[in-house]
Amino acid sequence: MQGMRWFPLLGLLTFPIRGAAQAPAYDVHTIGCARFAESVRSELQATFGSLRRTETVGRDGILVVRAAPDSAGLSVEAWYDTLAVFREGPEGRTAPDAEGILGGRYRGTLDPGGDYLARTAPFVPAALRDVFDFSRIPLHFFPPVPPAPLGPGREWSDGAGLTIWRLTDSAVSGGSLSRYRWTRRDAWEEGVAVGDSTLFVHRSEVEDGSLQWRSGEGPLGWTSAVVAGVEFPGGAGRTEVTQQVSVRRIAGACPGP
């Protein structure tokens, strides 16, 4: 899926608002060394004329993230410490061995708002490429956060499809949690190579998510639902992917290199 494109708007002056917290931001204090347990389930429905196909794919793993200061935000290194994947369709269920990607490094730059620019990705065995596009995992991993403090009930939008709301804080042991909700919408035309010609398809993507953030610690967990569609010209066919994501931060130090 194509990454979303947005540019933070800078406020010229901010007045204190009762209930407002410091603006959340990805930095060395919030994800300098973090481990995340991730669970993803996706359902693919494809229709071409009278032919219909439904598949379900999933992955469960622990992604380790390390970050250091960079002129553009953070220099990020991430890798899967554990991973299990499966694919289930009309032909049955397969669960390819994920050993070949474990420990392989993703490297890139993450800005304070959660926008990731990839530099390198690990080698992905062919059996895993048939299930997920693992080369692009960090592009969609980090939830977006607003560039300035938001009071409960307030919202921020980049004017290009991304809107973030701050919800009422939650009181939990260890202090309150700031809660955010976001929606991202995008649509674009994309050329797909078919033999010696190029076929232009219409793509669309809608994402709705919720994030728990603790000041000084960073993201503690989030969930999201994504619906991505591809429409072929002339009504020739359509595919739609519905994806559910759940991520929680795991306490403890990062494992060694």
Secondary structure as the mmCIF struct_conf table of DSSP 4:
data_model
#
loop_
_struct_conf.conf_type_id
_struct_conf.id
_struct_conf.beg_label_comp_id
_struct_conf.beg_label_asym_id
_struct_conf.beg_label_seq_id
_struct_conf.end_label_comp_id
_struct_conf.end_label_asym_id
_struct_conf.end_label_seq_id
HELX_LH_PP_P HELX_LH_PP_P1 GLN A 2 MET A 4
HELX_LH_PP_P HELX_LH_PP_P2 PRO A 8 GLY A 11
BEND BEND1 LEU A 12 LEU A 12
TURN_TY1_P TURN_TY1_P1 ARG A 18 GLY A 19
HELX_LH_PP_P HELX_LH_PP_P3 GLN A 22 PRO A 24
BEND BEND2 ASP A 27 ASP A 27
HELX_RH_AL_P HELX_RH_AL_P1 VAL A 28 ILE A 31
BEND BEND3 GLY A 32 GLY A 32
STRN STRN1 CYS A 33 PHE A 48
TURN_TY1_P TURN_TY1_P2 GLY A 49 SER A 50
STRN STRN2 LEU A 51 ASP A 70
TURN_TY1_P TURN_TY1_P3 SER A 71 ALA A 72
STRN STRN3 GLY A 73 GLY A 89
TURN_TY1_P TURN_TY1_P4 PRO A 90 GLU A 91
STRN STRN4 GLY A 92 THR A 94
HELX_RH_3T_P HELX_RH_3T_P1 GLU A 99 ILE A 101
TURN_TY1_P TURN_TY1_P5 LEU A 102 GLY A 103
HELX_LH_PP_P HELX_LH_PP_P4 GLY A 104 ARG A 105
STRN STRN5 TYR A 106 LEU A 110
TURN_TY1_P TURN_TY1_P6 PRO A 112 GLY A 113
BEND BEND4 GLY A 114 GLY A 114
STRN STRN6 TYR A 116 THR A 120
HELX_RH_AL_P HELX_RH_AL_P2 ALA A 126 ARG A 129
TURN_TY1_P TURN_TY1_P7 ASP A 130 VAL A 131
HELX_RH_3T_P HELX_RH_3T_P2 PHE A 134 HIS A 140
TURN_TY1_P TURN_TY1_P8 PHE A 141 PHE A 141
BEND BEND5 PHE A 142 PHE A 142
HELX_LH_PP_P HELX_LH_PP_P5 PRO A 143 PRO A 144
BEND BEND6 PRO A 147 ALA A 148
TURN_TY1_P TURN_TY1_P9 PRO A 152 GLY A 153
STRN STRN7 GLU A 155 SER A 157
BEND BEND7 GLY A 159 GLY A 161
STRN STRN8 LEU A 162 ARG A 166
STRN STRN9 SER A 170 VAL A 172
TURN_TY1_P TURN_TY1_P10 SER A 173 GLY A 174
STRN STRN10 GLY A 175 VAL A 194
TURN_TY1_P TURN_TY1_P11 GLY A 195 ASP A 196
STRN STRN11 SER A 197 ARG A 214
TURN_TY1_P TURN_TY1_P12 SER A 215 GLU A 217
STRN STRN12 GLY A 218 GLU A 231
HELX_RH_3T_P HELX_RH_3T_P3 PRO A 233 GLY A 235
STRN STRN13 ARG A 238 ILE A 250
BEND BEND8 GLY A 252 GLY A 252
HELX_LH_PP_P HELX_LH_PP_P6 ALA A 253 GLY A 256
#
